[in-house]
C-alpha cells in the first residue's frame, strides 16, 4: 500500500497528456488498494461458503491480473514521461562549482 501511496503523491503533477494523467491516477489507485482488498479477503475467506469462495477466487484472479497490469502501466508511464521533459532538464551542470576546494 505504501508503494501505491507514493505513486498517488503524483496526483497533481503535470503529465504530457490528459490521458496519461488519468491513467496514472487509475493505476496508482489500483496499486494502492488491491493489496488492502487481498488482505481483507484473506481474513474473511474462512467465513465463506464453497460456491461464494469459488466466485471470490475467480474475482481475485482478475484483481491480481489488473494489479500486474497497473504496475506495468506505471513503469511504461514513467518512461513515456521522459519524452517531454522541460528544457532545464538538459542543462549542463558545472559540478566543480559545487565541490569544496582546498
N, CA, C and O atoms as CSV, one atom per row, in Angstrom:
chain,resi,resn,atom,element,x,y,z
A,1,UNK,N,N,0.813,-1.195,0.000
A,1,UNK,CA,C,0.000,0.000,0.000
A,1,UNK,C,C,0.852,1.251,0.000
A,1,UNK,O,O,0.480,2.254,-0.610
A,2,UNK,N,N,1.968,1.209,0.662
A,2,UNK,CA,C,2.858,2.371,0.687
A,2,UNK,C,C,3.416,2.630,-0.704
A,2,UNK,O,O,3.570,3.781,-1.111
A,3,UNK,N,N,3.719,1.563,-1.431
A,3,UNK,CA,C,4.214,1.703,-2.795
A,3,UNK,C,C,3.208,2.463,-3.657
A,3,UNK,O,O,3.583,3.359,-4.413
A,4,UNK,N,N,1.941,2.106,-3.543
A,4,UNK,CA,C,0.908,2.795,-4.301
A,4,UNK,C,C,0.694,4.221,-3.829
A,4,UNK,O,O,0.440,5.116,-4.635
A,5,UNK,N,N,0.796,4.434,-2.528
A,5,UNK,CA,C,0.611,5.780,-1.981
A,5,UNK,C,C,1.700,6.727,-2.483
A,5,UNK,O,O,1.446,7.913,-2.690
A,6,UNK,N,N,2.895,6.212,-2.677
A,6,UNK,CA,C,3.972,7.038,-3.225
A,6,UNK,C,C,3.609,7.488,-4.629
A,6,UNK,O,O,3.874,8.629,-5.007
A,7,UNK,N,N,3.001,6.592,-5.406
A,7,UNK,CA,C,2.597,6.964,-6.759
A,7,UNK,C,C,1.400,7.915,-6.744
A,7,UNK,O,O,1.257,8.744,-7.642
A,8,UNK,N,N,0.552,7.801,-5.742
A,8,UNK,CA,C,-0.572,8.741,-5.621
A,8,UNK,C,C,-0.087,10.146,-5.275
A,8,UNK,O,O,-0.823,11.115,-5.465
A,9,UNK,N,N,1.126,10.271,-4.775
A,9,UNK,CA,C,1.682,11.588,-4.471
A,9,UNK,C,C,1.822,12.426,-5.740
A,9,UNK,O,O,1.872,13.653,-5.663
A,10,UNK,N,N,1.887,11.786,-6.896
A,10,UNK,CA,C,1.990,12.496,-8.170
A,10,UNK,C,C,0.619,12.834,-8.746
A,10,UNK,O,O,0.493,13.076,-9.947
A,11,UNK,N,N,-0.389,12.851,-7.916
A,11,UNK,CA,C,-1.763,13.073,-8.365
A,11,UNK,C,C,-1.910,14.394,-9.122
A,11,UNK,O,O,-2.598,14.450,-10.142
A,12,UNK,N,N,-1.281,15.439,-8.637
A,12,UNK,CA,C,-1.436,16.774,-9.231
A,12,UNK,C,C,-0.263,17.154,-10.136
A,12,UNK,O,O,-0.157,18.307,-10.551
A,13,UNK,N,N,0.599,16.220,-10.439
A,13,UNK,CA,C,1.727,16.529,-11.319
A,13,UNK,C,C,1.233,16.799,-12.738
A,13,UNK,O,O,0.126,16.409,-13.110
A,14,UNK,N,N,2.055,17.459,-13.506
A,14,UNK,CA,C,1.723,17.758,-14.894
A,14,UNK,C,C,2.248,16.616,-15.766
A,14,UNK,O,O,3.423,16.258,-15.692
A,15,UNK,N,N,1.373,16.052,-16.586
A,15,UNK,CA,C,1.728,14.974,-17.496
A,15,UNK,C,C,1.632,15.486,-18.924
A,15,UNK,O,O,0.960,16.487,-19.176
A,16,UNK,N,N,2.293,14.815,-19.862
A,16,UNK,CA,C,2.266,15.285,-21.255
A,16,UNK,C,C,0.851,15.380,-21.835
A,16,UNK,O,O,0.561,16.298,-22.602
A,17,UNK,N,N,-0.025,14.448,-21.481
A,17,UNK,CA,C,-1.407,14.492,-21.984
A,17,UNK,C,C,-2.369,14.211,-20.836
A,17,UNK,O,O,-1.979,13.682,-19.795
A,18,UNK,N,N,-3.616,14.571,-21.043
A,18,UNK,CA,C,-4.657,14.323,-20.041
A,18,UNK,C,C,-4.904,12.825,-19.876
A,18,UNK,O,O,-5.191,12.359,-18.773
A,19,UNK,N,N,-4.792,12.073,-20.967
A,19,UNK,CA,C,-4.995,10.627,-20.914
A,19,UNK,C,C,-3.939,9.982,-20.020
A,19,UNK,O,O,-4.252,9.103,-19.217
A,20,UNK,N,N,-2.696,10.415,-20.160
A,20,UNK,CA,C,-1.621,9.857,-19.336
A,20,UNK,C,C,-1.829,10.193,-17.864
A,20,UNK,O,O,-1.553,9.368,-16.993
A,21,UNK,N,N,-2.312,11.394,-17.583
A,21,UNK,CA,C,-2.577,11.762,-16.193
A,21,UNK,C,C,-3.697,10.897,-15.613
A,21,UNK,O,O,-3.605,10.446,-14.472
A,22,UNK,N,N,-4.743,10.667,-16.389
A,22,UNK,CA,C,-5.853,9.835,-15.928
A,22,UNK,C,C,-5.396,8.396,-15.722
A,22,UNK,O,O,-5.757,7.770,-14.726
A,23,UNK,N,N,-4.609,7.869,-16.651
A,23,UNK,CA,C,-4.092,6.511,-16.492
A,23,UNK,C,C,-3.204,6.393,-15.262
A,23,UNK,O,O,-3.280,5.403,-14.535
A,24,UNK,N,N,-2.367,7.393,-15.026
A,24,UNK,CA,C,-1.505,7.376,-13.841
A,24,UNK,C,C,-2.346,7.323,-12.566
A,24,UNK,O,O,-2.029,6.583,-11.634
A,25,UNK,N,N,-3.398,8.098,-12.534
A,25,UNK,CA,C,-4.256,8.119,-11.350
A,25,UNK,C,C,-4.955,6.778,-11.148
A,25,UNK,O,O,-5.025,6.274,-10.027
A,26,UNK,N,N,-5.469,6.203,-12.228
A,26,UNK,CA,C,-6.145,4.907,-12.126
A,26,UNK,C,C,-5.172,3.826,-11.681
A,26,UNK,O,O,-5.471,3.044,-10.778
A,27,UNK,N,N,-4.004,3.785,-12.320
A,27,UNK,CA,C,-3.006,2.781,-11.961
A,27,UNK,C,C,-2.556,2.940,-10.518
A,27,UNK,O,O,-2.371,1.949,-9.811
A,28,UNK,N,N,-2.380,4.179,-10.078
A,28,UNK,CA,C,-1.952,4.426,-8.697
A,28,UNK,C,C,-3.002,3.955,-7.698
A,28,UNK,O,O,-2.662,3.372,-6.669
A,29,UNK,N,N,-4.262,4.200,-7.990
A,29,UNK,CA,C,-5.322,3.745,-7.091
A,29,UNK,C,C,-5.396,2.224,-7.042
A,29,UNK,O,O,-5.595,1.640,-5.977
A,30,UNK,N,N,-5.235,1.589,-8.195
A,30,UNK,CA,C,-5.252,0.120,-8.217
A,30,UNK,C,C,-4.104,-0.434,-7.388
A,30,UNK,O,O,-4.298,-1.348,-6.586
A,31,UNK,N,N,-2.916,0.113,-7.578
A,31,UNK,CA,C,-1.739,-0.386,-6.857
A,31,UNK,C,C,-1.846,-0.090,-5.360
A,31,UNK,O,O,-1.258,-0.802,-4.547
A,32,UNK,N,N,-2.578,0.937,-4.998
A,32,UNK,CA,C,-2.737,1.271,-3.588
A,32,UNK,C,C,-3.753,0.374,-2.894
A,32,UNK,O,O,-3.505,-0.099,-1.785
A,33,UNK,N,N,-4.888,0.138,-3.530
A,33,UNK,CA,C,-5.992,-0.508,-2.825
A,33,UNK,C,C,-6.140,-2.005,-3.069
A,33,UNK,O,O,-6.833,-2.671,-2.299
A,34,UNK,N,N,-5.530,-2.552,-4.087
A,34,UNK,CA,C,-5.627,-4.002,-4.308
A,34,UNK,C,C,-4.973,-4.788,-3.163
A,34,UNK,O,O,-5.558,-5.775,-2.717
A,35,UNK,N,N,-3.808,-4.405,-2.673
A,35,UNK,CA,C,-3.266,-5.155,-1.528
A,35,UNK,C,C,-4.192,-5.144,-0.311
A,35,UNK,O,O,-4.284,-6.138,0.409
A,36,UNK,N,N,-4.872,-4.030,-0.084
A,36,UNK,CA,C,-5.829,-3.959,1.023
A,36,UNK,C,C,-6.987,-4.930,0.793
A,36,UNK,O,O,-7.432,-5.601,1.724
A,37,UNK,N,N,-7.469,-5.003,-0.436
A,37,UNK,CA,C,-8.553,-5.937,-0.757
A,37,UNK,C,C,-8.099,-7.385,-0.575
A,37,UNK,O,O,-8.863,-8.221,-0.093
A,38,UNK,N,N,-6.870,-7.676,-0.955
A,38,UNK,CA,C,-6.345,-9.036,-0.797
A,38,UNK,C,C,-6.215,-9.411,0.680
A,38,UNK,O,O,-6.510,-10.543,1.066
A,39,UNK,N,N,-5.779,-8.469,1.492
A,39,UNK,CA,C,-5.649,-8.735,2.927
A,39,UNK,C,C,-7.020,-8.975,3.550
A,39,UNK,O,O,-7.199,-9.910,4.331
A,40,UNK,N,N,-7.982,-8.129,3.203
A,40,UNK,CA,C,-9.344,-8.295,3.751
A,40,UNK,C,C,-9.954,-9.621,3.313
A,40,UNK,O,O,-10.608,-10.297,4.106
A,41,UNK,N,N,-9.744,-9.990,2.064
A,41,UNK,CA,C,-10.280,-11.253,1.562
A,41,UNK,C,C,-9.633,-12.432,2.267
A,41,UNK,O,O,-10.298,-13.423,2.568
A,42,UNK,N,N,-8.350,-12.328,2.527
A,42,UNK,CA,C,-7.656,-13.405,3.222
A,42,UNK,C,C,-8.174,-13.566,4.649
A,42,UNK,O,O,-8.266,-14.681,5.162
A,43,UNK,N,N,-8.511,-12.451,5.281
A,43,UNK,CA,C,-9.034,-12.510,6.643
A,43,UNK,C,C,-10.438,-13.098,6.697
A,43,UNK,O,O,-10.806,-13.739,7.682
A,44,UNK,N,N,-11.233,-12.882,5.633
A,44,UNK,CA,C,-12.623,-13.318,5.639
A,44,UNK,C,C,-12.869,-14.619,4.887
A,44,UNK,O,O,-14.009,-15.078,4.817
A,45,UNK,N,N,-11.826,-15.224,4.321
A,45,UNK,CA,C,-12.044,-16.398,3.470
A,45,UNK,C,C,-12.578,-17.601,4.257
A,45,UNK,O,O,-13.236,-18.461,3.670
A,46,UNK,N,N,-12.321,-17.686,5.541
A,46,UNK,CA,C,-12.810,-18.809,6.343
A,46,UNK,C,C,-14.325,-18.743,6.559
A,46,UNK,O,O,-14.951,-19.764,6.846
A,47,UNK,N,N,-14.908,-17.573,6.427
A,47,UNK,CA,C,-16.335,-17.397,6.668
A,47,UNK,C,C,-17.187,-17.592,5.421
A,47,UNK,O,O,-18.407,-17.440,5.494
A,48,UNK,N,N,-16.588,-17.922,4.279
A,48,UNK,CA,C,-17.320,-18.035,3.021
A,48,UNK,C,C,-17.729,-19.478,2.745
A,48,UNK,O,O,-17.048,-20.419,3.152
A,49,UNK,N,N,-18.859,-19.636,2.042
A,49,UNK,CA,C,-19.310,-20.962,1.607
A,49,UNK,C,C,-18.473,-21.427,0.425
A,49,UNK,O,O,-17.628,-20.688,-0.079
A,50,UNK,N,N,-18.716,-22.662,-0.013
A,50,UNK,CA,C,-17.971,-23.228,-1.141
A,50,UNK,C,C,-18.191,-22.484,-2.443
A,50,UNK,O,O,-17.229,-22.157,-3.138
A,51,UNK,N,N,-19.468,-22.205,-2.790
A,51,UNK,CA,C,-19.755,-21.516,-4.044
A,51,UNK,C,C,-19.272,-20.078,-4.023
A,51,UNK,O,O,-18.676,-19.604,-4.991
A,52,UNK,N,N,-19.522,-19.394,-2.939
A,52,UNK,CA,C,-19.088,-17.998,-2.830
A,52,UNK,C,C,-17.571,-17.922,-2.809
A,52,UNK,O,O,-16.984,-16.994,-3.366
A,53,UNK,N,N,-16.939,-18.889,-2.173
A,53,UNK,CA,C,-15.475,-18.911,-2.136
A,53,UNK,C,C,-14.904,-19.080,-3.537
A,53,UNK,O,O,-13.892,-18.463,-3.871
A,54,UNK,N,N,-15.537,-19.905,-4.357
A,54,UNK,CA,C,-15.089,-20.082,-5.738
A,54,UNK,C,C,-15.252,-18.801,-6.548
A,54,UNK,O,O,-14.379,-18.444,-7.339
A,55,UNK,N,N,-16.362,-18.117,-6.351
A,55,UNK,CA,C,-16.594,-16.856,-7.059
A,55,UNK,C,C,-15.582,-15.811,-6.621
A,55,UNK,O,O,-15.043,-15.080,-7.451
A,56,UNK,N,N,-15.324,-15.738,-5.333
A,56,UNK,CA,C,-14.343,-14.785,-4.805
A,56,UNK,C,C,-12.947,-15.110,-5.345
A,56,UNK,O,O,-12.176,-14.199,-5.644
A,57,UNK,N,N,-12.622,-16.379,-5.469
A,57,UNK,CA,C,-11.321,-16.770,-6.008
A,57,UNK,C,C,-11.167,-16.333,-7.460
A,57,UNK,O,O,-10.099,-15.874,-7.864
A,58,UNK,N,N,-12.220,-16.475,-8.234
A,58,UNK,CA,C,-12.178,-16.038,-9.635
A,58,UNK,C,C,-12.031,-14.523,-9.719
A,58,UNK,O,O,-11.258,-14.008,-10.527
A,59,UNK,N,N,-12.776,-13.820,-8.879
A,59,UNK,CA,C,-12.674,-12.358,-8.865
A,59,UNK,C,C,-11.270,-11.927,-8.458
A,59,UNK,O,O,-10.721,-10.983,-9.027
A,60,UNK,N,N,-10.685,-12.613,-7.477
A,60,UNK,CA,C,-9.330,-12.275,-7.038
A,60,UNK,C,C,-8.308,-12.507,-8.140
A,60,UNK,O,O,-7.329,-11.769,-8.244
A,61,UNK,N,N,-8.526,-13.517,-8.955
A,61,UNK,CA,C,-7.612,-13.741,-10.092
A,61,UNK,C,C,-7.643,-12.547,-11.039
A,61,UNK,O,O,-6.599,-12.103,-11.515
A,62,UNK,N,N,-8.836,-12.029,-11.312
A,62,UNK,CA,C,-8.947,-10.843,-12.159
A,62,UNK,C,C,-8.326,-9.622,-11.492
A,62,UNK,O,O,-7.670,-8.815,-12.151
A,63,UNK,N,N,-8.532,-9.490,-10.199
A,63,UNK,CA,C,-7.978,-8.354,-9.464
A,63,UNK,C,C,-6.453,-8.377,-9.507
A,63,UNK,O,O,-5.818,-7.347,-9.731
A,64,UNK,N,N,-5.875,-9.543,-9.294
A,64,UNK,CA,C,-4.410,-9.669,-9.352
A,64,UNK,C,C,-3.907,-9.382,-10.765
A,64,UNK,O,O,-2.859,-8.761,-10.937
A,65,UNK,N,N,-4.652,-9.832,-11.773
A,65,UNK,CA,C,-4.278,-9.549,-13.160
A,65,UNK,C,C,-4.249,-8.039,-13.410
A,65,UNK,O,O,-3.307,-7.524,-14.012
A,66,UNK,N,N,-5.287,-7.329,-12.943
A,66,UNK,CA,C,-5.314,-5.877,-13.120
A,66,UNK,C,C,-4.237,-5.190,-12.287
A,66,UNK,O,O,-3.731,-4.138,-12.677
A,67,UNK,N,N,-3.884,-5.771,-11.152
A,67,UNK,CA,C,-2.794,-5.217,-10.343
A,67,UNK,C,C,-1.478,-5.288,-11.114
A,67,UNK,O,O,-0.715,-4.322,-11.142
A,68,UNK,N,N,-1.218,-6.432,-11.737
A,68,UNK,CA,C,0.012,-6.581,-12.518
A,68,UNK,C,C,0.005,-5.607,-13.696
A,68,UNK,O,O,1.024,-4.984,-13.991
A,69,UNK,N,N,-1.134,-5.474,-14.365
A,69,UNK,CA,C,-1.227,-4.518,-15.471
A,69,UNK,C,C,-0.993,-3.089,-14.989
A,69,UNK,O,O,-0.351,-2.299,-15.681
A,70,UNK,N,N,-1.506,-2.755,-13.816
A,70,UNK,CA,C,-1.306,-1.410,-13.273
A,70,UNK,C,C,0.159,-1.159,-12.949
A,70,UNK,O,O,0.676,-0.072,-13.206
A,71,UNK,N,N,0.827,-2.157,-12.388
A,71,UNK,CA,C,2.258,-1.995,-12.107
A,71,UNK,C,C,3.048,-1.781,-13.394
A,71,UNK,O,O,3.908,-0.904,-13.466
A,72,UNK,N,N,2.750,-2.585,-14.402
A,72,UNK,CA,C,3.424,-2.416,-15.692
A,72,UNK,C,C,3.074,-1.069,-16.324
A,72,UNK,O,O,3.924,-0.419,-16.932
A,73,UNK,N,N,1.807,-0.657,-16.172
A,73,UNK,CA,C,1.390,0.635,-16.705
A,73,UNK,C,C,2.128,1.792,-16.065
A,73,UNK,O,O,2.461,2.763,-16.745
A,74,UNK,N,N,2.390,1.707,-14.771
A,74,UNK,CA,C,3.149,2.767,-14.098
A,74,UNK,C,C,4.587,2.839,-14.613
A,74,UNK,O,O,5.151,3.924,-14.757
A,75,UNK,N,N,5.164,1.685,-14.885
A,75,UNK,CA,C,6.532,1.671,-15.434
A,75,UNK,C,C,6.545,2.300,-16.814
A,75,UNK,O,O,7.411,3.121,-17.116
A,76,UNK,N,N,5.596,1.924,-17.650
A,76,UNK,CA,C,5.517,2.481,-19.002
A,76,UNK,C,C,5.264,3.983,-18.937
A,76,UNK,O,O,5.878,4.749,-19.680
A,77,UNK,N,N,4.371,4.405,-18.061
A,77,UNK,CA,C,4.075,5.825,-17.920
A,77,UNK,C,C,5.318,6.625,-17.507
A,77,UNK,O,O,5.533,7.739,-17.984
A,78,UNK,N,N,6.118,6.053,-16.630
A,78,UNK,CA,C,7.335,6.746,-16.190
A,78,UNK,C,C,8.291,6.962,-17.356
A,78,UNK,O,O,8.893,8.029,-17.481
A,79,UNK,N,N,8.429,5.960,-18.202
A,79,UNK,CA,C,9.320,6.116,-19.352
A,79,UNK,C,C,8.717,7.025,-20.423
A,79,UNK,O,O,9.449,7.754,-21.093
A,80,UNK,N,N,7.410,6.994,-20.590
A,80,UNK,CA,C,6.770,7.879,-21.561
A,80,UNK,C,C,6.895,9.342,-21.149
A,80,UNK,O,O,6.968,10.222,-22.007
A,81,UNK,N,N,6.919,9.606,-19.872
A,81,UNK,CA,C,7.046,10.988,-19.390
A,81,UNK,C,C,8.404,11.586,-19.733
A,81,UNK,O,O,8.558,12.807,-19.743
A,82,UNK,N,N,9.390,10.738,-20.013
A,82,UNK,CA,C,10.722,11.242,-20.356
A,82,UNK,C,C,10.761,11.911,-21.725
A,82,UNK,O,O,11.709,12.636,-22.025
A,83,UNK,N,N,9.768,11.686,-22.547
A,83,UNK,CA,C,9.782,12.253,-23.897
A,83,UNK,C,C,9.458,13.740,-23.923
A,83,UNK,O,O,9.716,14.404,-24.927
A,84,UNK,N,N,8.912,14.266,-22.868
A,84,UNK,CA,C,8.548,15.684,-22.867
A,84,UNK,C,C,9.071,16.382,-21.611
A,84,UNK,O,O,8.312,16.980,-20.848
A,85,UNK,N,N,10.362,16.290,-21.423
A,85,UNK,CA,C,10.991,16.951,-20.275
A,85,UNK,C,C,11.122,18.448,-20.529
A,85,UNK,O,O,11.228,18.869,-21.680
A,86,UNK,N,N,11.116,19.249,-19.481
A,86,UNK,CA,C,11.356,20.689,-19.670
A,86,UNK,C,C,12.795,20.926,-20.134
A,86,UNK,O,O,13.675,20.096,-19.906
A,87,UNK,N,N,13.019,22.056,-20.780
A,87,UNK,CA,C,14.344,22.337,-21.346
A,87,UNK,C,C,15.422,22.436,-20.271
A,87,UNK,O,O,16.590,22.172,-20.559
A,88,UNK,N,N,15.071,22.803,-19.053
A,88,UNK,CA,C,16.067,22.892,-17.974
A,88,UNK,C,C,16.636,21.520,-17.612
A,88,UNK,O,O,17.690,21.434,-16.981
A,89,UNK,N,N,15.965,20.477,-17.995
A,89,UNK,CA,C,16.459,19.133,-17.693
A,89,UNK,C,C,17.734,18.812,-18.460
A,89,UNK,O,O,18.513,17.946,-18.059
A,90,UNK,N,N,17.935,19.511,-19.555
A,90,UNK,CA,C,19.095,19.245,-20.401
A,90,UNK,C,C,20.239,20.217,-20.149
A,90,UNK,O,O,21.223,20.214,-20.888
A,91,UNK,N,N,20.129,21.040,-19.128
A,91,UNK,CA,C,21.187,21.993,-18.803
A,91,UNK,C,C,22.417,21.251,-18.284
A,91,UNK,O,O,22.304,20.269,-17.551
A,92,UNK,N,N,23.563,21.728,-18.670
A,92,UNK,CA,C,24.814,21.121,-18.218
A,92,UNK,C,C,25.172,21.736,-16.866
A,92,UNK,O,O,25.253,22.955,-16.715
A,93,UNK,N,N,25.381,20.867,-15.905
A,93,UNK,CA,C,25.703,21.318,-14.550
A,93,UNK,C,C,27.215,21.310,-14.383
A,93,UNK,O,O,27.884,20.327,-14.701
A,94,UNK,N,N,27.735,22.403,-13.889
A,94,UNK,CA,C,29.163,22.508,-13.597
A,94,UNK,C,C,29.386,21.974,-12.179
A,94,UNK,O,O,29.320,22.730,-11.210
A,95,UNK,N,N,29.647,20.687,-12.066
A,95,UNK,CA,C,29.770,20.048,-10.765
A,95,UNK,C,C,30.974,20.565,-9.978
A,95,UNK,O,O,30.990,20.494,-8.750
A,96,UNK,N,N,31.959,21.073,-10.670
A,96,UNK,CA,C,33.147,21.593,-9.985
A,96,UNK,C,C,32.757,22.771,-9.094
A,96,UNK,O,O,33.386,22.988,-8.058
A,97,UNK,N,N,31.753,23.521,-9.468
A,97,UNK,CA,C,31.334,24.674,-8.667
A,97,UNK,C,C,30.699,24.240,-7.345
A,97,UNK,O,O,30.659,25.018,-6.392
A,98,UNK,N,N,30.211,23.023,-7.287
A,98,UNK,CA,C,29.551,22.557,-6.059
A,98,UNK,C,C,30.488,21.792,-5.127
A,98,UNK,O,O,30.124,21.510,-3.985
A,99,UNK,N,N,31.664,21.460,-5.589
A,99,UNK,CA,C,32.614,20.722,-4.759
A,99,UNK,C,C,33.454,21.698,-3.936
A,99,UNK,O,O,33.862,22.744,-4.443
A,100,UNK,N,N,33.708,21.371,-2.700
A,100,UNK,CA,C,34.555,22.273,-1.894
A,100,UNK,C,C,36.003,22.200,-2.385
A,100,UNK,O,O,36.533,21.131,-2.687
A,101,UNK,N,N,36.607,23.365,-2.448
A,101,UNK,CA,C,38.001,23.432,-2.893
A,101,UNK,C,C,38.917,23.561,-1.679
A,101,UNK,O,O,38.577,24.167,-0.663
A,102,UNK,N,N,40.069,22.976,-1.834
A,102,UNK,CA,C,41.059,23.046,-0.744
A,102,UNK,C,C,42.083,24.105,-1.072
A,102,UNK,O,O,43.008,24.333,-0.292
